[in-house]
Amino acid sequence: MGGWERAISCGSMIPVAKPIKALKYGDEAVGFAKKLDKGLSNSSAGKKARKAKDKVDDVAQKKKKFKCACKPAASVKWKGFRKNSLAPHYEKHGHEFGNITQGEYFKKAKEFATETGKSFQETNVGNFVIKYDPDTRRTLIGHIKNREIRTFYKADYRDEDPYNAAIELAKELSRK
């Protein structure tokens, strides 16, 4: 008997220290239980396998509420913009935030990076973090490892989904 078969026959529960890994093994356990003939799949071992899988799914679902198991932008101590890129970014996006100076634009970018909010969407693409506020359309892309802000702007209405557009931009940046 293999490991999962032994665990199921003993009625052991799946350890849930790492929910994502546990999902994989939970799927294997349920897959095994489904392969059993009808009588065995309704046995206590089969029922315990399904119960364990349900618990793993529940834990994983709770994990998903955080949207990102990666390092959030608010936890990074941002240095600023990439060398020699603040001025061009200010020229391109500064007007989107009203009549502000380059210093104010820089300050707004750093403040947004550390803000938290329930409606914010955030994810990582490689070493890049993408943060988007759907209420204000503010968007930030930063390089976590270098602690550099790569761009900060208010999404216009060209893209149907500005958050996904920012993710695609981060993917392009990560290839460079």
N, CA, C and O of each residue as an XYZ file, in Angstrom:
704
protein
N       0.845     -1.180      0.000
C       0.000      0.000      0.000
C       0.890      1.243      0.000
O       1.878      1.301      0.732
N       0.534      2.254     -0.835
C       1.281      3.507     -0.874
C       0.923      4.404      0.294
O       0.066      4.071      1.113
N       1.591      5.549      0.360
C       1.393      6.485      1.470
C      -0.037      6.964      1.630
O      -0.585      6.939      2.732
N      -0.651      7.406      0.522
C      -2.017      7.915      0.626
C      -3.015      6.811      0.890
O      -3.978      6.985      1.636
N      -2.768      5.662      0.260
C      -3.679      4.562      0.503
C      -3.645      4.185      1.975
O      -4.687      3.933      2.580
N      -2.430      4.145      2.561
C      -2.277      3.814      3.965
C      -2.951      4.877      4.828
O      -3.628      4.550      5.803
N      -2.767      6.158      4.470
C      -3.365      7.247      5.250
C      -4.878      7.174      5.214
O      -5.542      7.392      6.227
N      -5.424      6.866      4.045
C      -6.873      6.793      3.924
C      -7.410      5.594      4.697
O      -8.416      5.692      5.399
N      -6.721      4.454      4.556
C      -7.230      3.268      5.237
C      -7.153      3.412      6.752
O      -7.944      2.806      7.475
N      -6.211      4.207      7.234
C      -6.103      4.447      8.675
C      -7.013      5.583      9.116
O      -7.175      5.820     10.314
N      -7.609      6.288      8.158
C      -8.497      7.395      8.497
C      -7.739      8.648      8.886
O      -8.301      9.533      9.531
N      -6.464      8.743      8.505
C      -5.672      9.927      8.855
C      -6.190     11.145      8.122
O      -6.736     11.034      7.024
N      -6.021     12.303      8.726
C      -6.414     13.552      8.091
C      -5.195     14.151      7.395
O      -4.058     13.874      7.776
N      -5.430     14.957      6.395
C      -4.357     15.591      5.642
C      -3.794     16.750      6.453
O      -4.559     17.597      6.913
N      -2.482     16.812      6.640
C      -1.916     17.960      7.345
C      -2.073     19.203      6.482
O      -1.883     19.135      5.268
N      -2.409     20.319      7.076
C      -2.702     21.519      6.307
C      -1.718     22.629      6.655
O      -2.118     23.787      6.778
N      -0.446     22.299      6.814
C       0.557     23.317      7.114
C       0.735     24.244      5.923
O       0.887     25.454      6.089
N       0.717     23.680      4.727
C       0.852     24.476      3.515
C      -0.340     24.163      2.629
O      -0.338     23.157      1.920
N      -1.364     25.020      2.661
C      -2.613     24.706      1.960
C      -2.452     24.385      0.479
O      -3.126     23.490     -0.032
N      -1.583     25.089     -0.210
C      -1.466     24.848     -1.652
C      -0.915     23.449     -1.912
O      -1.405     22.741     -2.791
N       0.106     23.050     -1.146
C       0.649     21.716     -1.295
C      -0.398     20.682     -0.883
O      -0.543     19.634     -1.511
N      -1.110     21.003      0.171
C      -2.134     20.085      0.663
C      -3.230     19.882     -0.374
O      -3.802     18.795     -0.466
N      -3.531     20.922     -1.161
C      -4.535     20.777     -2.217
C      -4.144     19.673     -3.180
O      -4.973     18.854     -3.577
N      -2.863     19.661     -3.551
C      -2.377     18.662     -4.487
C      -2.594     17.265     -3.920
O      -3.117     16.380     -4.598
N      -2.182     17.080     -2.665
C      -2.308     15.769     -2.057
C      -3.761     15.420     -1.758
O      -4.152     14.254     -1.819
N      -4.559     16.435     -1.433
C      -5.983     16.205     -1.212
C      -6.646     15.722     -2.482
O      -7.475     14.812     -2.454
N      -6.276     16.339     -3.609
C      -6.820     15.900     -4.894
C      -6.433     14.448     -5.177
O      -7.239     13.670     -5.686
N      -5.182     14.091     -4.839
C      -4.737     12.716     -5.045
C      -5.544     11.752     -4.177
O      -5.941     10.677     -4.626
N      -5.781     12.155     -2.922
C      -6.533     11.289     -2.011
C      -7.953     11.075     -2.511
O      -8.454      9.951     -2.508
N      -8.604     12.155     -2.941
C      -9.970     12.024     -3.443
C      -9.971     11.228     -4.739
O     -10.864     10.414     -4.974
N      -8.966     11.465     -5.585
C      -8.850     10.684     -6.820
C      -8.742      9.198     -6.528
O      -9.348      8.364     -7.200
N      -7.948      8.889     -5.500
C      -7.814      7.488     -5.102
C      -9.148      6.941     -4.594
O      -9.553      5.831     -4.939
N      -9.824      7.751     -3.761
C     -11.108      7.307     -3.202
C     -12.131      7.067     -4.315
O     -12.944      6.147     -4.226
N     -12.090      7.901     -5.371
C     -13.042      7.730     -6.473
C     -12.759      6.470     -7.277
O     -13.662      5.889     -7.879
N     -11.472      6.046     -7.281
C     -11.104      4.846     -8.027
C     -11.590      3.580     -7.329
O     -11.727      2.527     -7.952
N     -11.848      3.694     -6.037
C     -12.325      2.537     -5.295
C     -13.690      2.122     -5.831
O     -14.434      2.947     -6.362
N     -14.007      0.859     -5.691
C     -15.333      0.465     -6.151
C     -16.395      1.149     -5.291
O     -16.089      1.691     -4.229
N     -17.608      1.121     -5.744
C     -18.691      1.875     -5.108
C     -18.813      1.560     -3.622
O     -19.027      2.465     -2.816
N     -18.684      0.333     -3.262
C     -18.802     -0.055     -1.858
C     -17.710      0.570     -1.013
O     -17.972      1.059      0.086
N     -16.481      0.556     -1.522
C     -15.362      1.120     -0.754
C     -15.397      2.642     -0.723
O     -15.032      3.247      0.286
N     -15.835      3.274     -1.820
C     -15.853      4.738     -1.826
C     -16.874      5.289     -0.842
O     -16.759      6.431     -0.396
N     -17.873      4.480     -0.501
C     -18.842      4.886      0.515
C     -18.447      4.395      1.905
O     -19.173      4.610      2.875
N     -17.300      3.740      1.995
C     -16.831      3.242      3.292
C     -16.318      4.402      4.130
O     -16.268      5.541      3.665
N     -15.945      4.111      5.347
C     -15.439      5.171      6.230
C     -14.144      5.756      5.671
O     -13.905      6.956      5.804
N     -13.303      4.925      5.046
C     -12.050      5.438      4.467
C     -12.338      6.417      3.330
O     -11.710      7.472      3.243
N     -13.281      6.071      2.465
C     -13.645      6.955      1.358
C     -14.261      8.250      1.852
O     -13.959      9.330      1.344
N     -15.136      8.130      2.854
C     -15.772      9.318      3.425
C     -14.744     10.216      4.106
O     -14.826     11.441      4.016
N     -13.779      9.606      4.783
C     -12.735     10.389      5.453
C     -11.855     11.103      4.433
O     -11.404     12.222      4.675
N     -11.613     10.464      3.305
C     -10.820     11.111      2.257
C     -11.545     12.349      1.737
O     -10.927     13.400      1.563
N     -12.847     12.235      1.489
C     -13.618     13.390      1.016
C     -13.681     14.487      2.081
O     -13.591     15.672      1.761
N     -13.832     14.094      3.337
C     -13.884     15.070      4.432
C     -12.555     15.816      4.532
O     -12.535     17.033      4.716
N     -11.452     15.088      4.410
C     -10.131     15.714      4.458
C      -9.959     16.686      3.299
O      -9.424     17.780      3.480
N     -10.409     16.294      2.110
C     -10.307     17.160      0.931
C     -11.141     18.420      1.131
O     -10.713     19.512      0.755
N     -12.322     18.280      1.716
C     -13.175     19.447      1.974
C     -12.501     20.412      2.940
O     -12.588     21.628      2.769
N     -11.830     19.873      3.954
C     -11.122     20.736      4.908
C      -9.986     21.491      4.217
O      -9.776     22.678      4.467
N      -9.269     20.802      3.361
C      -8.172     21.436      2.628
C      -8.717     22.536      1.724
O      -8.151     23.627      1.660
N      -9.814     22.251      1.026
C     -10.432     23.257      0.155
C     -10.867     24.473      0.956
O     -10.717     25.605      0.496
N     -11.404     24.249      2.150
C     -11.851     25.337      3.007
C     -10.673     26.228      3.410
O     -10.772     27.453      3.355
N      -9.562     25.612      3.813
C      -8.371     26.383      4.202
C      -7.834     27.153      3.000
O      -7.460     28.320      3.119
N      -7.798     26.500      1.851
C      -7.300     27.168      0.646
C      -8.187     28.338      0.270
O      -7.685     29.376     -0.159
N      -9.488     28.194      0.421
C     -10.415     29.278      0.103
C     -10.162     30.476      1.010
O     -10.196     31.619      0.554
N      -9.911     30.220      2.283
C      -9.602     31.307      3.216
C      -8.320     32.008      2.807
O      -8.219     33.229      2.929
N      -7.332     31.252      2.319
C      -6.070     31.832      1.846
C      -6.324     32.771      0.676
O      -5.694     33.826      0.589
N      -7.239     32.408     -0.231
C      -7.489     33.193     -1.434
C      -8.051     34.570     -1.118
O      -7.922     35.490     -1.926
N      -8.673     34.724      0.044
C      -9.250     36.011      0.402
C      -8.188     37.099      0.467
O      -8.504     38.281      0.326
N      -6.931     36.715      0.681
C      -5.855     37.695      0.757
C      -5.393     38.115     -0.630
O      -4.608     39.054     -0.761
N      -5.870     37.430     -1.667
C      -5.589     37.716     -3.072
C      -4.130     37.484     -3.453
O      -3.830     37.259     -4.626
N      -3.246     37.534     -2.509
C      -1.841     37.435     -2.858
C      -1.073     36.870     -1.677
O      -1.084     37.447     -0.590
N      -0.417     35.764     -1.884
C       0.404     35.198     -0.823
C       1.840     35.704     -0.958
O       2.769     35.105     -0.416
N       2.010     36.784     -1.669
C       3.324     37.328     -1.926
C       3.553     38.573     -1.078
O       2.687     38.983     -0.305
N       4.722     39.163     -1.233
C       5.066     40.336     -0.443
C       4.253     41.535     -0.923
O       4.369     41.938     -2.081
N       3.423     42.113     -0.038
C       2.615     43.264     -0.450
C       3.447     44.540     -0.541
O       4.461     44.688      0.141
N       2.999     45.451     -1.392
C       3.718     46.710     -1.604
C       3.868     47.499     -0.311
O       4.884     48.163     -0.103
N       2.863     47.433      0.559
C       2.889     48.210      1.803
C       4.002     47.757      2.744
O       4.398     48.512      3.632
N       4.514     46.535      2.565
C       5.555     46.034      3.458
C       6.970     46.358      2.966
O       7.947     46.088      3.665
N       7.079     46.931      1.779
C       8.395     47.261      1.211
C       8.786     48.675      1.608
O       7.957     49.585      1.577
N      10.034     48.860      1.976
C      10.529     50.208      2.272
C      11.086     50.767      0.953
O      12.255     50.575      0.617
N      10.213     51.459      0.226
C      10.548     51.930     -1.117
C      11.591     53.033     -1.062
O      11.473     53.976     -0.279
N      12.633     52.905     -1.913
C      13.673     53.937     -2.023
C      13.173     55.094     -2.876
O      13.401     56.261     -2.558
N      12.506     54.764     -3.936
C      12.037     55.786     -4.862
C      11.954     55.204     -6.248
O      11.839     53.990     -6.422
N      12.015     56.084     -7.245
C      11.963     55.637     -8.629
C      13.334     55.137     -9.065
O      14.355     55.471     -8.463
N      13.337     54.341    -10.106
C      14.570     53.851    -10.697
C      15.422     55.049    -11.118
O      14.890     56.092    -11.498
N      16.721     54.898    -11.051
C      17.648     55.986    -11.356
C      17.308     56.632    -12.705
O      17.129     55.947    -13.712
N      17.226     57.945    -12.697
C      16.953     58.770    -13.884
C      15.570     58.538    -14.500
O      15.351     58.869    -15.665
N      14.636     57.973    -13.729
C      13.315     57.740    -14.323
C      12.208     58.578    -13.683
O      11.090     58.590    -14.197
N      12.478     59.274    -12.587
C      11.436     60.080    -11.950
C      10.966     61.192    -12.879
O       9.764     61.363    -13.077
N      11.895     61.945    -13.448
C      11.518     63.080    -14.311
C      10.661     62.634    -15.507
O       9.615     63.234    -15.756
N      11.077     61.594    -16.254
C      10.235     61.172    -17.379
C       8.852     60.670    -16.943
O       7.858     60.906    -17.629
N       8.796     59.987    -15.813
C       7.498     59.505    -15.331
C       6.629     60.676    -14.870
O       5.416     60.674    -15.082
N       7.240     61.656    -14.251
C       6.486     62.842    -13.831
C       5.950     63.574    -15.063
O       4.795     64.000    -15.085
N       6.788     63.715    -16.078
C       6.356     64.385    -17.315
C       5.176     63.655    -17.956
O       4.256     64.285    -18.477
N       5.210     62.326    -17.915
C       4.178     61.533    -18.557
C       2.893     61.445    -17.713
O       1.792     61.492    -18.261
N       3.031     61.319    -16.387
C       1.870     61.031    -15.538
C       1.538     62.080    -14.484
O       0.473     62.005    -13.871
N       2.397     63.037    -14.255
C       2.169     64.018    -13.195
C       0.847     64.749    -13.315
O       0.167     64.972    -12.312
N       0.471     65.128    -14.538
C      -0.780     65.873    -14.761
C      -2.024     65.073    -14.368
O      -3.077     65.655    -14.109
N      -1.907     63.735    -14.323
C      -3.046     62.887    -13.969
C      -3.480     63.093    -12.514
O      -4.592     62.729    -12.131
N      -2.591     63.678    -11.712
C      -2.854     63.883    -10.284
C      -3.118     65.357     -9.960
O      -3.085     65.756     -8.796
N      -3.376     66.149    -10.978
C      -3.640     67.569    -10.784
C      -2.386     68.395    -11.026
O      -1.401     67.901    -11.575
N      -2.431     69.638    -10.620
C      -1.305     70.552    -10.800
C      -0.325     70.365     -9.637
O      -0.360     71.110     -8.657
N       0.552     69.354     -9.761
C       1.491     69.044     -8.684
C       2.922     69.117     -9.186
O       3.182     69.043    -10.387
N       3.835     69.264     -8.254
C       5.259     69.313     -8.604
C       5.813     67.891     -8.715
O       5.137     66.924     -8.363
N       7.021     67.778     -9.198
C       7.673     66.477     -9.302
C       7.845     65.871     -7.904
O       7.662     64.667     -7.726
N       8.185     66.673     -6.944
C       8.333     66.194     -5.563
C       7.015     65.677     -4.993
O       6.990     64.674     -4.279
N       5.930     66.361     -5.310
C       4.613     65.918     -4.837
C       4.201     64.611     -5.515
O       3.594     63.739     -4.893
N       4.539     64.491     -6.791
C       4.257     63.247     -7.523
C       5.003     62.081     -6.864
O       4.438     61.011     -6.639
N       6.274     62.312     -6.563
C       7.105     61.295     -5.912
C       6.498     60.904     -4.553
O       6.412     59.724     -4.215
N       6.082     61.912     -3.791
C       5.495     61.675     -2.473
C       4.191     60.876     -2.588
O       3.955     59.958     -1.802
N       3.354     61.222     -3.557
C       2.096     60.500     -3.763
C       2.356     59.033     -4.124
O       1.639     58.141     -3.672
N       3.376     58.794     -4.933
C       3.713     57.421     -5.320
C       4.122     56.605     -4.092
O       3.648     55.485     -3.901
N       4.992     57.161     -3.274
C       5.440     56.449     -2.072
C       4.292     56.252     -1.081
O       4.189     55.202     -0.447
N       3.435     57.258     -0.950
C       2.289     57.130     -0.042
C       1.335     56.025     -0.508
O       0.858     55.223      0.295
N       1.068     55.998     -1.813
C       0.166     54.969     -2.337
C       0.770     53.576     -2.138
O       0.056     52.623     -1.828
N       2.075     53.466     -2.317
C       2.739     52.173     -2.158
C       2.522     51.604     -0.755
O       2.418     50.389     -0.586
N       2.454     52.473      0.242
C       2.307     52.001      1.617
C       0.862     51.986      2.112
O       0.593     51.481      3.201
N      -0.062     52.527      1.336
C      -1.481     52.510      1.720
C      -2.023     51.094      1.695
O      -1.544     50.233      0.957
N      -3.031     50.877      2.518
C      -3.755     49.608      2.471
C      -5.242     49.925      2.347
O      -5.710     50.963      2.815
N      -5.954     49.039      1.725
C      -7.390     49.243      1.552
C      -8.060     47.956      1.133
O      -7.454     47.124      0.458
N      -9.308     47.790      1.530
C     -10.038     46.562      1.216
C     -10.281     46.394     -0.272
O     -10.339     45.270     -0.770
N     -10.424     47.501     -0.985
C     -10.744     47.387     -2.412
C      -9.495     47.263     -3.288
O      -9.609     46.995     -4.484
N      -8.306     47.454     -2.708
C      -7.082     47.384     -3.503
C      -6.898     45.989     -4.082
O      -7.212     44.982     -3.446
N      -6.383     45.959     -5.298
C      -6.006     44.700     -5.935
C      -4.494     44.704     -6.028
O      -3.883     45.715     -6.375
N      -3.894     43.559     -5.712
C      -2.442     43.503     -5.694
C      -1.971     42.097     -6.033
O      -2.574     41.107     -5.618
N      -0.893     42.027     -6.788
C      -0.295     40.741     -7.117
C       1.180     40.952     -7.437
O       1.649     42.086     -7.543
N       1.895     39.862     -7.588
C       3.297     39.906     -7.982
C       3.475     39.205     -9.317
O       2.812     38.213     -9.623
N       4.386     39.750    -10.094
C       4.835     39.123    -11.333
C       6.350     39.109    -11.233
O       7.001     40.137    -11.419
N       6.911     37.943    -10.939
C       8.347     37.872    -10.699
C       8.709     38.755     -9.515
O       8.131     38.620     -8.436
N       9.663     39.658     -9.713
C      10.080     40.586     -8.656
C       9.253     41.865     -8.639
O       9.544     42.773     -7.860
N       8.242     41.952     -9.473
C       7.423     43.161     -9.545
C       6.142     42.995     -8.742
O       5.545     41.919     -8.708
N       5.732     44.076     -8.101
C       4.442     44.107     -7.429
C       3.563     45.079     -8.204
O       4.017     46.146     -8.615
N       2.321     44.708     -8.397
C       1.344     45.557     -9.069
C       0.268     45.867     -8.051
O      -0.293     44.965     -7.430
N      -0.017     47.149     -7.882
C      -1.030     47.575     -6.919
C      -1.990     48.506     -7.643
O      -1.574     49.434     -8.337
N      -3.280     48.244     -7.471
C      -4.299     49.009     -8.182
C      -5.449     49.331     -7.236
O      -5.928     48.465     -6.503
N      -5.883     50.578     -7.261
C      -7.041     51.010     -6.479
C      -8.183     51.292     -7.451
O      -8.157     52.310     -8.143
N      -9.188     50.414     -7.518
C     -10.276     50.619     -8.472
C     -11.116     51.868     -8.197
O     -11.767     52.387     -9.104
N     -11.107     52.354     -6.953
C     -11.892     53.548     -6.623
C     -11.304     54.819     -7.238
O     -12.036     55.699     -7.693
N      -9.959     54.900     -7.245
C      -9.295     56.105     -7.773
C      -8.551     55.836     -9.076
O      -8.097     56.770     -9.737
N      -8.424     54.551     -9.453
C      -7.706     54.095    -10.641
C      -6.194     54.311    -10.537
O      -5.479     54.209    -11.534
N      -5.709     54.609     -9.324
C      -4.258     54.737     -9.135
C      -3.616     53.366     -9.311
O      -4.138     52.353     -8.846
N      -2.478     53.359     -9.989
C      -1.782     52.119    -10.302
C      -0.298     52.313    -10.039
O       0.288     53.326    -10.420
N       0.297     51.330     -9.385
C       1.736     51.377     -9.103
C       2.354     50.046     -9.491
O       1.796     48.982     -9.224
N       3.504     50.123    -10.121
C       4.300     48.932    -10.386
C       5.669     49.206     -9.788
O       6.309     50.212    -10.097
N       6.107     48.298     -8.928
C       7.396     48.474     -8.274
C       8.207     47.193     -8.313
O       7.659     46.092     -8.381
N       9.523     47.355     -8.267
C      10.430     46.217     -8.236
C      10.780     45.960     -6.771
O      11.456     46.768     -6.134
N      10.316     44.836     -6.251
C      10.453     44.565     -4.824
C      11.912     44.417     -4.412
O      12.344     45.029     -3.436
N      12.665     43.619     -5.140
C      14.051     43.333     -4.753
C      14.891     44.610     -4.702
O      15.685     44.800     -3.781
N      14.710     45.484     -5.698
C      15.485     46.732     -5.746
C      14.811     47.860     -4.966
O      15.396     48.925     -4.770
N      13.570     47.615     -4.521
C      12.768     48.603     -3.792
C      12.586     49.886     -4.601
O      12.600     50.988     -4.052
N      12.415     49.728     -5.911
C      12.262     50.867     -6.815
C      10.855     50.903     -7.403
O      10.317     49.882     -7.831
N      10.277     52.086     -7.417
C       9.000     52.282     -8.082
C       9.296     52.427     -9.564
O      10.101     53.271     -9.957
N       8.655     51.618    -10.384
C       8.906     51.683    -11.827
C       7.938     52.619    -12.517
O       8.312     53.303    -13.469
N       6.688     52.663    -12.051
C       5.736     53.614    -12.611
C       4.588     53.816    -11.639
O       4.270     52.940    -10.835
N       3.970     54.995    -11.728
C       2.810     55.341    -10.907
C       1.929     56.228    -11.775
O       2.373     57.260    -12.279
N       0.684     55.821    -11.945
C      -0.212     56.574    -12.830
C      -1.663     56.319    -12.460
O      -1.974     55.419    -11.680
N      -2.546     57.129    -13.036
C      -3.978     56.870    -12.939
C      -4.392     56.238    -14.252
O      -4.198     56.813    -15.323
N      -4.961     55.056    -14.157
C      -5.358     54.344    -15.362
C      -6.438     55.129    -16.098
O      -7.409     55.597    -15.503
N      -6.241     55.260    -17.403
C      -7.270     55.932    -18.202
C      -8.294     54.876    -18.628
O      -8.292     53.759    -18.111
N      -9.133     55.224    -19.535
C     -10.220     54.332    -19.914
C      -9.956     53.583    -21.227
O     -10.882     53.062    -21.849
N      -8.688     53.537    -21.638
C      -8.342     52.783    -22.845
C      -8.500     51.286    -22.640
O      -8.918     50.563    -23.545
N      -8.158     50.826    -21.432
C      -8.216     49.402    -21.146
C      -9.496     49.062    -20.390
O      -9.893     49.766    -19.462
N     -10.123     47.984    -20.799
C     -11.346     47.542    -20.130
C     -11.049     47.125    -18.693
O     -11.851     47.367    -17.790
N      -9.885     46.494    -18.486
C      -9.476     46.047    -17.154
C      -8.090     46.614    -16.856
O      -7.087     45.997    -17.215
N      -8.013     47.783    -16.204
C      -6.721     48.423    -15.946
C      -5.779     47.587    -15.090
O      -4.561     47.658    -15.258
N      -6.327     46.801    -14.181
C      -5.489     45.954    -13.325
C      -4.755     44.919    -14.167
O      -3.547     44.736    -14.016
N      -5.482     44.239    -15.056
C      -4.833     43.254    -15.931
C      -3.865     43.917    -16.902
O      -2.843     43.330    -17.255
N      -4.178     45.133    -17.336
C      -3.253     45.865    -18.211
C      -1.940     46.146    -17.470
O      -0.861     46.061    -18.055
N      -2.042     46.481    -16.183
C      -0.841     46.725    -15.377
C      -0.046     45.438    -15.183
O       1.185     45.460    -15.179
N      -0.741     44.328    -15.023
C      -0.061     43.035    -14.898
C       0.707     42.721    -16.175
O       1.845     42.254    -16.126
N       0.076     42.982    -17.322
C       0.755     42.748    -18.607
C       1.991     43.652    -18.747
O       3.027     43.222    -19.256
N       1.870     44.905    -18.293
C       3.015     45.823    -18.323
C       4.141     45.291    -17.448
O       5.307     45.345    -17.841
N       3.808     44.780    -16.269
C       4.833     44.214    -15.381
C       5.505     43.003    -16.015
O       6.707     42.797    -15.848
N       4.731     42.204    -16.742
C       5.319     41.054    -17.450
C       6.318     41.516    -18.488
O       7.385     40.922    -18.638
N       5.971     42.589    -19.216
C       6.904     43.162    -20.205
C       8.160     43.660    -19.516
O       9.268     43.404    -19.986
N       8.002     44.371    -18.405
C       9.150     44.891    -17.675
C      10.043     43.760    -17.149
O      11.266     43.898    -17.121
N       9.444     42.665    -16.740
C      10.235     41.567    -16.188
C      11.040     40.846    -17.263
O      12.007     40.153    -16.947
N      10.653     41.000    -18.533
C      11.411     40.383    -19.630
C      12.610     41.207    -20.055
O      13.499     40.709    -20.746
N      12.638     42.472    -19.640
C      13.731     43.367    -20.067
C      14.985     43.143    -19.252
O      15.995     43.808    -19.478
